[in-house]
Amino acid sequence: MGVSFDKPAANKAFAEKFQFPYKLLCDVDKQVGIAYGAADDASARTARRISVLIDPEGKVHKVWPKVDTKSHPADVLEELAATSS
């Protein structure tokens, strides 16, 4: 899933425009962004683009603190393949 500081209407429009195949959650109070390191505090206007892989038990398996949108899907699939072997 994805998480954004935007309000529901903006997230819905963004998800529809880019045909996201997953849920895009709203973090308007920025608590999730702060907890995962995507923002330093609630005054942040935008979140840093990070990615967190969480295992089935709810534990953080891997964090990508800087995401390259072109290569990131392959990076995640590679990590998933490595962990399932």
Secondary structure, DSSP 8 states (H G I E B T S, - for coil): -EEESS-HHHHHHHHHHTT-SS-EEE-TT-HHHHHTTS-SSTT-SS----EEEE-TTS-EEEEESS--TTTHHHHHHHHHHHHH-
